[in-house]
């Protein structure tokens, strides 16, 4: 095998940002094969025909596609098209969905899918491409005599050994200005991931089933070296730390932030994916502010203590208010994430969450409709209440109403979502603040398209 293409498939997402997962995999196999990364969202490869045109130019021996649960129908189309184009191309999928569904993947994708990788695939894909025996490859799924074999995955214990993502293949400087958080201070932007694993038990999230409950940290030296390389070699001027757990080890967080102060160049940074609210204190926030952070995102989820307890968020409305006010005392902007339509949630609790979000000193808010991801406790709850069949798997996006709790229709939930966005953003202070941070006309067009994608389009 000589050439491999790693694919981030096209979907309705408006987050046009590099895939660090594909970047790490590419870095760890590039010494044995020629590897390319195809980001279909960035390149607007939004049809099967465009995809096959790209494949015909690359001429790979194998195609590996990153697959989330909201990608499965698109990925199925791509796999089938690849086999029609050239049945000899080896087709592989990896990522959260195959990790959580395993054997079911082969049933869903059918004969167009050759192999799956589950869990962290840097080392296992390298073994496969090197010709190792199938039974020797951790986290590997394959067919054998009409039987599906799944080898258990092994987590990488030393993240530094993986090196940096293949930034020269990703080309971060070519990505658009508005990435994960839609707004930014400086450009170009690169995402950074510092940890893997999550010890928390939020019922709507399967993170710890994918990357384990023990949090594994990259060394401070590794993170700083990557930042320096991105600054010097790719002109990066803003960093987005996209994992939420780098501050749960207070000693580590302080050491990292102290090194930010010594790094030798100015940069802005944010945490657009969210951080653990209960891990923030005045010392950490002071160091964050001193080192150039301008935005902290928080997974607040609900304004109902009953719902917060039900989803095992391990926080109360009172504590949320306390921590949000502490962040604002340090003059750091806050964005909040909220989930509408959680199992057992009532209309009154949805409205309570919306009112709560407006009462907080946030500059931005995002309202996701609940998605029952496979492998989560919430998904099992939906199955146990015998409502799995109502999940709209073909419209499985946060801006759709793919699932609704009892007593709420899809139309009603989508209207609650629209109401939340309108109520939050159509306030003079919020409108003025956010319009003042639009950098140029291209940025405005991106934000307008995002508004249409989330609010205007029907569920």
C-alpha positions as CSV (number, residue, x, y, z in Angstrom):
1,X,0.0,0.0,0.0
2,X,1.5,3.3,-1.1
3,X,-1.1,6.1,-0.7
4,X,-3.8,6.8,1.9
5,X,-6.3,9.7,2.1
6,X,-7.8,10.6,5.4
7,X,-11.2,12.2,5.0
8,X,-13.3,14.6,7.1
9,X,-16.7,14.3,5.4
10,X,-19.0,17.1,4.4
11,X,-22.0,17.8,6.7
12,X,-24.2,20.7,7.8
13,X,-21.6,21.9,10.4
14,X,-20.6,25.5,10.2
15,X,-17.4,24.7,12.2
16,X,-14.8,24.8,9.5
17,X,-11.7,23.9,11.5
18,X,-8.9,21.4,11.3
19,X,-9.4,17.8,12.4
20,X,-6.7,17.2,15.0
21,X,-7.6,13.5,15.1
22,X,-6.8,13.1,11.4
23,X,-3.7,15.2,11.8
24,X,-2.3,13.0,14.5
25,X,-3.1,9.8,12.5
26,X,-1.4,11.3,9.4
27,X,1.7,12.2,11.5
28,X,2.0,8.7,12.8
29,X,1.7,6.8,9.5
30,X,3.5,9.2,7.1
31,X,6.8,7.4,7.5
32,X,5.4,4.3,5.9
33,X,2.9,5.6,3.4
34,X,2.1,8.8,1.4
35,X,-0.8,10.4,3.2
36,X,-3.1,13.3,2.4
37,X,-5.9,14.9,4.4
38,X,-9.1,15.9,2.6
39,X,-11.4,18.2,4.6
40,X,-14.6,18.1,2.6
41,X,-16.2,21.0,4.7
42,X,-13.3,23.3,4.1
43,X,-13.0,22.4,0.3
44,X,-16.8,22.5,-0.1
45,X,-16.7,18.9,-1.4
46,X,-20.4,18.6,-0.7
47,X,-21.6,16.0,-3.2
48,X,-20.6,12.5,-4.0
49,X,-19.6,13.6,-7.5
50,X,-17.2,16.2,-6.1
51,X,-15.8,13.6,-3.7
52,X,-15.1,11.1,-6.4
53,X,-13.4,13.8,-8.5
54,X,-11.1,14.5,-5.6
55,X,-10.4,10.8,-5.1
56,X,-9.6,10.4,-8.9
57,X,-7.0,13.1,-8.5
58,X,-5.4,11.6,-5.3
59,X,-5.5,8.0,-6.5
60,X,-5.3,6.4,-3.1
61,X,-4.9,2.7,-2.2
62,X,-7.0,3.2,0.9
63,X,-9.5,5.8,2.2
64,X,-10.0,6.4,5.9
65,X,-13.1,8.4,6.9
66,X,-13.7,10.1,10.2
67,X,-17.2,9.3,11.3
68,X,-19.5,10.9,13.8
69,X,-23.0,9.7,14.4
70,X,-24.5,12.7,12.4
71,X,-22.3,11.7,9.5
72,X,-23.4,8.1,8.9
73,X,-25.7,8.6,5.9
74,X,-23.2,10.8,4.2
75,X,-20.4,8.4,4.9
76,X,-22.5,5.5,3.6
77,X,-23.0,7.4,0.3
78,X,-19.2,8.1,0.0
79,X,-18.2,4.5,0.8
80,X,-20.6,3.1,-1.8
81,X,-19.4,5.6,-4.4
82,X,-15.8,4.7,-3.8
83,X,-16.5,1.0,-4.3
84,X,-18.3,1.8,-7.6
85,X,-15.4,4.0,-8.7
86,X,-12.8,1.4,-7.8
87,X,-13.6,-1.8,-5.8
88,X,-10.0,-2.3,-5.0
89,X,-9.7,0.8,-2.8
90,X,-9.6,-0.3,0.8
91,X,-12.4,1.5,2.8
92,X,-12.0,2.3,6.5
93,X,-13.9,4.3,9.0
94,X,-12.9,5.4,12.5
95,X,-14.0,7.9,15.1
96,X,-16.7,8.1,17.7
97,X,-19.5,6.4,15.9
98,X,-17.7,3.1,15.1
99,X,-16.1,3.2,18.5
100,X,-19.5,3.3,20.1
101,X,-21.5,1.0,17.7
102,X,-18.8,-1.5,16.7
103,X,-20.4,-4.6,15.0
104,X,-23.5,-2.6,14.0
105,X,-21.3,-0.5,11.7
106,X,-20.7,-3.4,9.4
107,X,-24.5,-4.1,9.2
108,X,-25.3,-0.4,8.5
109,X,-22.6,0.3,5.9
110,X,-22.7,-3.1,4.3
111,X,-20.2,-4.5,1.8
112,X,-18.8,-1.0,0.9
113,X,-17.0,-1.0,4.3
114,X,-13.9,-3.1,4.7
115,X,-12.6,-2.3,8.1
116,X,-13.3,-0.1,11.2
117,X,-10.9,1.3,13.8
118,X,-12.2,2.1,17.3
119,X,-10.7,4.3,20.0
120,X,-7.4,6.0,19.4
121,X,-6.1,4.8,16.0
122,X,-2.6,6.3,15.5
123,X,-0.7,3.1,16.4
124,X,-3.3,0.6,15.2
125,X,-3.7,2.1,11.7
126,X,0.1,2.1,11.4
127,X,0.2,-1.6,12.3
128,X,-2.5,-2.3,9.7
129,X,-0.6,-0.3,7.0
130,X,2.6,-2.1,7.9
131,X,1.0,-5.5,7.2
132,X,0.6,-6.8,10.8
133,X,-1.7,-9.7,11.3
134,X,-5.3,-8.7,12.0
135,X,-5.3,-10.3,15.4
136,X,-2.3,-8.2,16.4
137,X,-4.0,-4.9,15.7
138,X,-5.7,-3.2,18.7
139,X,-9.0,-1.5,18.2
140,X,-9.5,-3.1,14.8
141,X,-12.7,-4.5,13.3
142,X,-13.0,-6.9,10.4
143,X,-15.0,-9.7,8.8
144,X,-13.7,-13.3,9.0
145,X,-15.7,-16.2,7.5
146,X,-19.0,-14.3,7.8
147,X,-18.1,-13.4,11.4
148,X,-17.3,-9.9,12.7
149,X,-14.2,-9.7,14.8
150,X,-13.6,-6.7,17.0
151,X,-10.2,-6.4,18.8
152,X,-10.3,-4.3,22.0
153,X,-8.6,-0.9,21.7
154,X,-5.6,0.3,23.7
155,X,-5.3,3.9,24.8
156,X,-2.1,5.8,24.2
157,X,-0.6,6.4,27.7
158,X,2.2,8.8,26.6
159,X,0.6,11.5,24.4
160,X,4.0,13.2,23.8
161,X,5.1,10.1,21.8
162,X,2.5,10.9,19.2
163,X,4.3,14.1,18.2
164,X,2.3,17.0,16.8
165,X,-0.5,16.7,14.3
166,X,0.7,16.9,10.7
167,X,0.2,20.6,10.4
168,X,2.0,20.8,7.1
169,X,-0.7,18.6,5.6
170,X,-3.5,20.4,7.5
171,X,-2.3,23.9,6.5
172,X,-4.0,25.8,9.3
173,X,-3.2,29.2,7.8
174,X,-5.6,28.4,4.9
175,X,-8.7,27.9,7.1
176,X,-11.3,30.6,7.3
177,X,-11.3,33.2,10.0
178,X,-14.4,32.1,11.9
179,X,-13.8,28.6,13.1
180,X,-15.1,26.9,16.2
181,X,-16.3,29.9,18.1
182,X,-17.5,32.0,15.1
183,X,-15.8,35.1,16.6
184,X,-12.1,35.7,17.0
185,X,-9.6,38.3,18.1
186,X,-6.6,37.5,15.8
187,X,-5.9,35.4,12.7
188,X,-4.7,32.8,11.6
189,X,-6.1,30.4,14.2
190,X,-5.1,26.9,15.2
191,X,-6.9,24.5,17.6
192,X,-4.8,22.8,20.3
193,X,-5.6,19.7,22.2
194,X,-3.8,19.1,25.6
195,X,-5.6,16.1,27.2
196,X,-7.4,12.9,26.4
197,X,-9.9,11.2,28.7
198,X,-12.7,12.4,30.9
199,X,-13.6,11.3,34.5
200,X,-17.1,12.9,34.5
201,X,-20.4,11.0,34.0
202,X,-22.6,13.5,32.1
203,X,-25.4,11.3,30.8
204,X,-25.6,12.9,27.4
205,X,-21.9,12.5,26.6
206,X,-19.9,9.4,25.6
207,X,-16.5,11.0,25.8
208,X,-15.1,8.7,28.5
209,X,-16.3,5.6,26.6
210,X,-14.2,6.8,23.6
211,X,-11.0,8.1,25.4
212,X,-11.3,6.6,28.9
213,X,-12.1,8.0,32.3
214,X,-8.5,8.7,33.2
215,X,-7.3,12.1,32.0
216,X,-3.9,11.8,30.2
217,X,-2.0,15.1,29.8
218,X,0.6,16.1,27.3
219,X,3.7,17.6,28.9
220,X,3.7,21.3,29.3
221,X,6.9,21.3,27.1
222,X,5.1,19.5,24.3
223,X,2.3,22.0,24.2
224,X,4.6,25.0,24.3
225,X,6.8,23.6,21.6
226,X,3.7,23.1,19.3
227,X,2.5,26.6,19.9
228,X,5.9,28.0,19.1
229,X,6.1,25.9,15.9
230,X,2.6,27.1,14.8
231,X,3.5,30.7,15.5
232,X,6.8,30.6,13.7
233,X,6.1,28.2,10.8
234,X,2.5,28.9,10.0
235,X,1.9,32.5,11.3
236,X,-0.7,31.4,13.9
237,X,-1.7,34.3,16.2
238,X,-4.6,32.8,18.1
239,X,-5.0,29.4,19.7
240,X,-8.2,27.6,20.6
241,X,-7.8,25.0,23.4
242,X,-10.6,22.6,22.5
243,X,-10.5,20.0,25.3
244,X,-12.5,20.8,28.4
245,X,-10.3,19.1,31.0
246,X,-6.9,20.8,30.9
247,X,-7.8,22.8,34.1
248,X,-9.0,19.8,36.2
249,X,-5.4,19.3,37.4
250,X,-4.8,22.6,39.0
251,X,-1.1,22.2,39.4
252,X,-0.8,21.3,35.7
253,X,-3.0,24.3,34.6
254,X,-0.9,26.7,36.7
255,X,2.3,25.4,35.2
256,X,1.0,25.6,31.7
257,X,-0.3,29.2,32.1
258,X,3.0,30.3,33.7
259,X,4.7,29.0,30.6
260,X,2.3,31.0,28.4
261,X,3.7,34.1,30.2
262,X,7.2,33.1,29.2
263,X,6.6,32.1,25.6
264,X,8.2,35.1,24.0
265,X,5.4,36.3,21.7
266,X,1.9,37.8,22.0
267,X,-1.1,35.7,21.1
268,X,-4.8,35.6,21.9
269,X,-6.6,32.4,23.0
270,X,-10.0,31.0,23.9
271,X,-11.7,27.8,25.0
272,X,-14.6,27.6,22.5
273,X,-15.4,24.0,23.3
274,X,-16.0,24.8,27.0
275,X,-14.2,24.2,30.3
276,X,-15.3,22.6,33.5
277,X,-17.1,25.4,35.5
278,X,-16.4,23.8,38.8
279,X,-12.6,23.8,38.3
280,X,-12.3,27.6,37.9
281,X,-11.0,29.8,40.7
282,X,-9.6,33.3,41.0
283,X,-5.9,32.3,40.6
284,X,-6.6,30.3,37.4
285,X,-8.8,33.1,36.0
286,X,-6.2,35.7,36.8
287,X,-3.5,33.7,35.0
288,X,-5.8,33.2,32.0
289,X,-6.5,36.8,31.7
290,X,-2.9,37.8,32.1
291,X,-1.9,35.4,29.2
292,X,-4.4,36.7,26.7
293,X,-7.6,34.8,27.0
294,X,-10.6,36.7,25.8
295,X,-13.4,34.1,25.9
296,X,-14.4,31.2,28.1
297,X,-17.2,28.9,26.9
298,X,-19.2,27.0,29.5
299,X,-21.4,23.9,29.1
300,X,-24.2,25.2,31.4
301,X,-26.8,23.0,29.7
302,X,-29.9,23.8,31.8
303,X,-31.5,26.3,34.2
304,X,-33.3,23.6,36.1
305,X,-31.7,21.9,39.1
306,X,-33.8,18.8,38.4
307,X,-32.5,18.5,34.9
308,X,-28.9,19.2,35.9
309,X,-29.1,16.4,38.4
310,X,-30.8,14.1,35.9
311,X,-28.0,14.5,33.4
312,X,-25.4,14.1,36.1
313,X,-23.8,17.5,35.5
314,X,-22.7,17.7,39.2
315,X,-23.5,21.4,39.5
316,X,-26.4,23.5,40.6
317,X,-28.0,26.7,39.2
318,X,-26.7,28.6,42.3
319,X,-23.1,27.4,41.7
320,X,-23.3,28.3,38.0
321,X,-24.3,31.9,38.9
322,X,-21.5,32.1,41.4
323,X,-18.8,30.9,38.9
324,X,-20.1,33.0,36.0
325,X,-20.0,36.1,38.1
326,X,-16.4,35.2,39.2
327,X,-15.3,34.9,35.5
328,X,-16.9,38.3,34.8
329,X,-15.0,39.9,37.7
330,X,-11.8,39.0,35.8
331,X,-13.2,40.8,32.7
332,X,-13.3,37.7,30.6
333,X,-16.2,37.2,28.1
334,X,-18.4,34.2,28.5
335,X,-20.3,32.1,26.0
336,X,-22.8,29.5,27.3
337,X,-24.0,26.2,25.8
338,X,-27.5,25.0,26.6
339,X,-29.4,21.8,25.6
340,X,-33.1,21.9,24.9
341,X,-35.4,18.9,24.8
342,X,-33.5,16.5,27.2
343,X,-35.3,13.3,28.2
344,X,-38.1,14.0,30.8
345,X,-37.7,17.8,30.3
346,X,-41.0,19.7,30.3
347,X,-42.0,22.8,28.3
348,X,-41.8,24.8,31.6
349,X,-38.2,23.7,32.2
350,X,-37.2,24.6,28.6
351,X,-38.6,28.1,29.1
352,X,-36.8,28.2,32.5
353,X,-33.5,27.4,30.8
354,X,-34.0,30.1,28.2
355,X,-34.9,32.7,30.9
356,X,-31.9,31.6,32.9
357,X,-29.5,32.0,29.9
358,X,-30.8,35.6,29.3
359,X,-30.3,36.5,33.0
360,X,-26.6,35.5,33.0
361,X,-23.8,38.0,31.9
362,X,-23.0,36.1,28.7
363,X,-22.0,37.7,25.4
364,X,-23.1,34.7,23.4
365,X,-25.2,31.6,23.8
366,X,-25.8,28.5,21.8
367,X,-28.9,26.4,22.1
368,X,-28.6,22.8,21.0
369,X,-31.4,20.4,20.7
370,X,-30.7,17.2,22.5
371,X,-29.2,14.3,20.5
372,X,-29.2,10.8,22.0
373,X,-25.7,9.7,20.9
374,X,-25.1,5.9,20.9
375,X,-23.2,4.7,23.9
376,X,-24.5,7.4,26.2
377,X,-26.6,6.8,29.3
378,X,-29.2,9.1,27.8
379,X,-29.4,6.9,24.7
380,X,-30.1,3.9,27.0
381,X,-32.8,5.9,28.7
382,X,-34.5,6.6,25.4
383,X,-34.2,2.9,24.5
384,X,-35.7,1.9,27.9
385,X,-38.6,4.2,27.5
386,X,-39.2,2.5,24.1
387,X,-38.8,5.7,22.1
388,X,-35.7,4.8,20.1
389,X,-37.8,4.5,17.0
390,X,-38.7,8.3,17.1
391,X,-35.1,9.3,16.7
392,X,-34.7,11.0,13.3
393,X,-31.3,9.5,12.4
394,X,-31.3,11.1,8.9
395,X,-31.6,14.6,10.5
396,X,-29.4,14.0,13.4
397,X,-28.0,17.5,14.0
398,X,-28.1,20.0,16.8
399,X,-30.1,22.4,14.8
400,X,-32.8,19.9,14.1
401,X,-35.3,18.2,16.4
402,X,-34.1,14.7,16.0
403,X,-35.6,13.7,19.4
404,X,-38.2,15.2,21.6
405,X,-39.3,14.4,25.1
406,X,-42.8,13.2,25.8
407,X,-45.4,15.9,25.3
408,X,-43.3,18.0,22.9
409,X,-43.5,17.9,19.1
410,X,-40.6,18.4,16.8
411,X,-42.1,21.6,15.6
412,X,-42.5,22.9,19.1
413,X,-38.9,22.1,20.1
414,X,-37.6,23.8,17.0
415,X,-39.7,26.8,17.8
416,X,-38.3,26.8,21.4
417,X,-34.8,26.8,19.9
418,X,-35.7,29.7,17.6
419,X,-37.3,31.6,20.5
420,X,-34.2,31.1,22.6
421,X,-31.9,32.5,19.9
422,X,-34.1,35.5,19.2
423,X,-34.7,36.3,22.9
424,X,-30.9,36.2,23.7
425,X,-29.5,37.9,20.6
426,X,-32.1,40.5,19.8
427,X,-31.3,42.7,22.8
428,X,-29.6,46.0,22.1
429,X,-26.6,45.4,24.3
430,X,-25.9,41.9,22.8
431,X,-26.5,43.1,19.2
432,X,-24.2,46.0,19.6
433,X,-21.5,43.9,21.3
434,X,-21.4,41.2,18.7
435,X,-21.8,43.5,15.7
436,X,-18.8,45.5,17.0
437,X,-16.7,42.3,16.8
438,X,-17.4,41.5,13.2
439,X,-14.0,41.8,11.5
440,X,-15.0,42.2,7.8
441,X,-17.7,41.6,5.2
442,X,-16.6,38.0,4.7
443,X,-17.0,37.4,8.4
444,X,-20.4,39.0,8.4
445,X,-21.5,36.6,5.5
446,X,-20.3,33.6,7.5
447,X,-22.3,34.6,10.5
448,X,-25.4,35.3,8.4
449,X,-25.1,31.8,6.8
450,X,-24.7,30.3,10.3
451,X,-27.9,32.2,11.5
452,X,-29.8,30.8,8.5
453,X,-28.5,27.3,9.1
454,X,-29.4,27.2,12.7
455,X,-32.6,29.3,12.9
456,X,-34.3,29.8,9.6
457,X,-34.1,26.3,8.1
458,X,-36.9,24.0,9.1
459,X,-36.3,21.0,11.4
